[in-house]
Amino acid sequence: MPASPALRRGLAVVAALPLLTLAACGYGSQAKDDGTAKVAAGAKKIQGLDTVKIGYFGNLTHGTALVGMEKGFFQKALGATEVVPAVFNAGPSEIEALNSGSIDIGWIGPSPAINGYVKSGGKNLRIIGGSASGGVKLVVNPDKIKSLKDVKGKRIATPQLGNTQDVAFLNWAAEQGWKVDPQSGKGDVTVVRSDNKVTPDAFKAGSIDGAWVPEPTASKLVAEGGRELLDESTLWPDKKFVITNVIVRQEFLKKYPKVVEAVLKGSVETNKWINANPDAAKEAANKLLEQETGKALPADVLDPAWKSIRFTDDPLASTLDTEAQHAVKAGLLQQPDLKGIYDLIPLNKVLKAEGEPTVDDAGLGAR
């Protein structure tokens, strides 16, 4: 039976997302070596592998990767297998790099992980761990928007078509009874797809009235005079929802399972250190951001942004499935089969060895 127009549009968006982001944001860049993650003398390579290529964003919601790189947790766990970092601006470009073999493991948001899994027919990636929850807010111009109902008729920015925050905002708008065309962004509220790097300037210029964005962009807008109108975590049970996961190429996982376990060990140790040392962890993340961007985040942005993010090994699998349903409801994704998107066996092995509780895949584990 031929696909319906709505279904074809959903498929087209999934297929187009990597191209949209590649054109807008570039492919990614090598992180600068700050000398903190040198291979220890006498260390041995794991499974004979020379390097493991790890991707992540220069965002605080990717704090596990930032802190783990800066403090050397990953390199310590990997012995003489050298970490090669790559920094990306958006999820679809990171998925493209994973598919091409340019990276092996990556930190990424739920929507690009879902899209990448669906587009490849479930063949190219697995989610192997959690990293962060929360850190997403609706920030508005207080002169134009006094309450949630005032959002109707206004111009609200999201990072890009079909990304995690775009889907969340479209779903929230639909729950208010507002109609918005998901592709054009036009309707009872206008959705403006704007790169996080330029959103603060657009906000200052008055070309947008608010933004549904991750940290630290949300706190940057507040520092520019914006008002936090809604924290997305309040919309979720226990205020928990996945914002960052750890993914791997299935081929790499099959060939180098011990390397993957080592990276996950580094991730678990990093999260433990972050939660035990929040101030030091915040400064470590900011130090690496400064090296990668040339500019550290000021305290009035860094402090509130860091407080709104919860770092966790749990991938919060049930919330990923809910986010997928939000994308379907918005018309950005056909009904996906996510069975097999998770393989948490390596992570649970690491957690058991660390004396930590294991995590659940919500019935979406590998076949």
C-alpha positions in Angstrom: 0.0 0.0 0.0 1.4 3.5 -0.9 2.5 5.6 2.1 0.1 8.4 3.0 1.2 12.0 2.4 1.7 12.5 6.2 3.9 9.4 6.3 5.9 10.5 3.3 6.5 13.9 4.9 7.6 12.2 8.1 10.1 10.0 6.2 11.3 13.0 4.3 12.1 14.9 7.5 14.0 11.9 8.9 16.0 11.6 5.7 16.7 15.3 5.4 17.7 16.1 8.9 21.4 15.1 8.5 21.6 17.2 5.3 20.0 20.2 6.9 22.4 20.2 9.8 25.5 19.4 7.7 24.8 22.5 5.5 24.1 24.7 8.5 26.7 23.6 11.0 29.6 21.9 9.4 30.8 18.4 10.1 32.7 18.6 13.4 36.2 19.5 14.6 39.0 17.9 16.5 39.1 18.9 20.2 42.2 20.6 21.3 44.7 18.6 23.4 45.1 20.2 26.8 47.6 17.6 28.0 45.4 16.3 30.8 44.6 12.9 29.1 48.0 11.5 28.2 48.5 7.8 27.9 50.0 6.5 31.1 53.5 5.0 31.0 53.4 1.2 30.8 49.7 1.1 29.8 48.5 -1.5 27.3 46.2 -1.2 24.4 42.8 -2.8 24.8 42.1 -5.5 22.2 45.2 -4.2 20.3 43.3 -1.0 19.2 45.4 2.1 18.7 42.7 4.7 19.0 39.0 5.1 19.8 37.2 8.1 18.2 34.7 9.8 20.5 32.2 12.5 19.5 30.3 15.0 21.6 28.9 18.6 21.5 30.4 21.6 23.2 27.2 21.8 25.3 26.8 21.5 29.1 24.2 18.8 28.5 27.2 16.8 27.2 29.0 17.4 30.5 30.0 13.8 31.0 32.0 13.9 27.8 33.5 17.3 28.6 34.5 16.4 32.2 35.6 12.9 31.2 37.9 14.3 28.6 39.2 17.2 30.7 40.0 15.1 33.8 41.3 12.1 31.8 38.8 9.5 33.0 38.3 8.1 29.5 42.0 7.8 28.8 42.7 6.2 32.2 40.1 3.6 31.5 41.4 2.9 28.0 45.0 2.4 28.9 47.2 2.8 25.8 44.3 2.9 23.4 44.3 6.6 22.7 41.2 8.8 22.8 40.6 10.9 19.7 37.9 13.5 20.4 35.7 15.2 17.8 33.4 18.1 18.6 30.1 18.5 16.8 27.5 21.3 16.5 24.4 19.1 16.0 23.2 15.6 16.2 22.6 14.7 12.6 26.2 15.5 11.6 27.4 13.3 14.5 25.2 10.5 13.3 26.6 10.9 9.8 30.1 10.7 11.3 29.2 7.5 13.2 27.7 5.9 10.1 30.8 6.7 8.0 33.2 5.4 10.7 34.7 8.9 11.4 33.8 8.3 15.1 33.2 5.1 17.0 31.3 6.2 20.1 29.3 9.4 20.7 27.3 11.5 23.2 24.1 12.6 21.5 20.5 13.7 22.1 17.5 11.3 21.8 15.9 12.6 18.6 19.0 12.2 16.4 19.6 8.8 17.9 16.1 7.8 17.1 16.3 9.2 13.6 19.6 7.6 12.9 18.4 4.2 14.1 15.2 4.4 12.1 16.9 5.7 8.9 19.4 2.8 9.0 16.7 0.2 9.6 18.2 -0.5 13.0 21.6 -1.5 11.6 24.0 1.3 12.4 23.9 2.3 16.1 23.0 1.2 19.6 22.3 3.3 22.6 24.7 1.9 25.3 24.3 4.2 28.2 22.8 7.3 29.7 24.5 10.6 30.4 22.2 13.5 31.4 18.6 14.5 32.1 17.0 17.9 32.1 18.7 21.2 31.2 16.0 22.4 28.8 13.9 25.6 29.4 11.5 27.9 27.7 12.9 31.4 28.1 10.9 34.5 27.0 10.9 38.2 26.6 9.1 39.3 29.8 7.8 42.4 28.1 6.0 40.4 25.5 5.1 37.2 27.3 3.7 37.3 30.9 2.3 33.8 31.1 2.2 30.5 29.2 -1.0 31.4 27.4 0.8 34.5 26.0 3.1 32.3 24.0 0.3 31.9 21.4 0.9 34.2 18.5 4.6 34.7 19.3 7.9 33.7 17.7 9.7 31.0 19.6 13.0 29.6 18.6 14.1 26.0 18.7 17.6 24.7 17.7 16.6 23.0 14.4 13.9 21.2 12.6 13.1 17.9 14.2 15.7 18.1 16.9 15.0 17.1 20.5 13.8 20.5 21.7 11.9 21.2 18.5 9.9 18.0 19.0 9.3 18.9 22.7 8.1 22.4 21.9 5.8 21.2 19.1 4.3 18.6 21.5 3.8 21.1 24.3 2.1 23.5 21.8 -0.2 20.8 20.6 -1.1 20.1 24.2 -2.2 23.7 24.6 -4.6 23.1 21.7 -2.5 25.2 19.2 -2.0 24.1 15.6 1.5 24.4 14.0 2.7 23.1 10.7 5.8 21.1 11.8 7.8 21.7 8.7 7.2 25.4 8.1 6.8 26.2 11.8 3.8 28.4 11.0 0.6 28.4 12.9 -0.9 29.5 16.2 2.7 30.0 17.3 5.6 30.5 15.0 8.5 28.2 15.4 11.8 29.7 14.3 14.6 27.2 13.8 17.7 29.0 15.0 21.2 27.6 15.8 21.9 27.9 19.5 25.0 30.1 18.7 22.9 32.8 17.1 19.7 32.5 19.2 20.9 35.0 21.9 21.6 37.6 19.2 18.2 37.1 17.7 16.7 37.4 21.1 18.5 40.7 21.8 17.5 42.0 18.4 13.8 41.2 19.1 13.4 38.9 16.1 12.2 36.2 18.4 10.1 36.4 21.5 11.5 33.4 23.3 13.2 30.1 22.8 12.8 26.4 23.9 16.5 25.6 24.3 19.1 23.5 26.1 21.8 24.8 28.5 23.8 26.9 28.4 21.7 28.8 25.8 18.8 29.1 28.1 20.9 30.7 30.9 22.5 33.0 28.3 19.0 34.3 27.4 18.2 34.8 31.0 21.5 36.8 31.4 20.3 39.0 28.5 17.1 39.9 30.3 15.0 36.9 29.5 12.7 35.2 31.9 12.5 31.4 32.5 8.9 30.6 31.9 9.0 26.8 31.9 11.5 24.1 32.9 10.8 21.1 30.7 11.6 18.7 33.5 8.4 19.8 35.2 6.5 18.1 32.4 8.0 14.6 33.1 7.4 12.0 35.8 10.0 12.5 38.6 11.3 15.5 36.6 13.5 13.0 34.6 13.8 12.8 30.8 16.7 11.9 28.6 18.6 14.7 27.1 21.9 12.9 26.3 22.7 9.3 25.6 25.9 7.3 24.7 25.8 5.6 21.3 28.1 3.3 19.4 28.5 1.8 15.9 27.1 -1.7 16.1 30.1 -2.9 14.0 32.5 -1.4 16.5 30.6 -2.8 19.5 30.8 -6.3 18.0 34.5 -6.1 17.1 35.7 -4.2 20.2 33.4 -5.0 23.2 36.2 -4.5 25.8 37.0 -1.1 24.4 33.3 -0.1 24.6 33.3 -1.4 28.2 36.3 0.7 29.0 34.7 3.9 27.6 31.5 3.1 29.7 33.7 2.6 32.7 35.2 6.0 32.1 31.7 7.5 31.7 30.4 5.8 35.0 33.5 7.1 36.9 33.0 10.6 35.4 29.4 10.8 36.4 30.2 9.6 39.9 32.9 12.3 40.2 30.6 15.0 38.8 27.9 14.2 41.3 30.4 14.1 44.2 32.3 17.3 43.1 29.7 19.5 41.3 31.7 22.8 41.6 35.0 21.2 40.4 33.1 19.4 37.6 31.5 22.6 36.5 34.8 24.3 36.2 36.4 21.3 34.4 33.6 21.4 31.8 34.0 25.2 31.4 37.7 24.8 31.0 37.3 22.5 28.0 34.6 24.7 26.5 37.0 27.6 26.7 39.7 25.6 24.9 37.3 24.5 22.2 35.5 27.9 21.7 38.1 30.4 22.9 35.7 31.7 25.5 34.6 30.5 28.9 31.0 30.8 30.1 30.5 33.6 32.7 29.3 32.6 36.2 25.9 34.1 35.7 25.4 31.6 32.8 27.5 28.6 34.0 26.1 28.4 37.5 22.3 28.2 36.8 22.9 26.1 33.7 24.9 23.4 35.5 22.4 23.2 38.4 19.5 22.3 36.0 21.3 19.2 34.6 21.3 15.8 36.3 24.1 13.5 35.3 23.1 9.8 35.3 24.2 6.4 33.9 20.5 5.5 33.4 19.5 6.1 29.8 15.9 6.6 31.0 14.7 4.4 28.2 11.0 4.8 28.8 11.3 8.6 28.2 13.1 8.0 24.9 10.1 6.0 23.7 7.8 8.8 24.8 9.9 11.4 22.9 9.6 9.2 19.8 5.8 9.2 20.2 5.9 13.0 20.5 7.7 13.2 17.1 5.1 10.9 15.6 2.3 13.0 17.0 4.0 16.2 15.6 4.2 14.7 12.1 8.0 14.5 12.0 8.4 10.8 12.2 6.5 7.7 11.1 5.7 5.2 13.8 9.1 3.7 14.6 10.1 0.2 15.7 12.7 0.9 18.4 13.0 -2.7 19.5 16.8 -3.2 19.6 17.9 0.4 19.9 19.5 -0.4 23.3 22.2 -2.7 24.3 22.8 -2.1 28.0 24.7 -5.4 28.7 28.1 -3.7 28.6 26.9 -0.9 30.9 25.3 -3.2 33.4 28.5 -5.3 33.5 30.4 -2.1 34.4 27.8 -1.0 36.9 27.8 -4.4 38.7 31.6 -4.3 38.9 31.4 -0.8 40.4 28.7 -1.9 43.0 26.1 0.3 41.4 22.5 -0.6 40.5 21.9 -1.8 37.0 19.6 0.0 34.5 16.6 -1.0 32.4 16.0 -0.8 28.6 12.2 -0.5 28.9 11.7 -3.5 26.6 13.7 -1.9 23.8 16.8 -4.0 24.1 18.8 -5.7 21.3 17.1 -8.7 19.7 
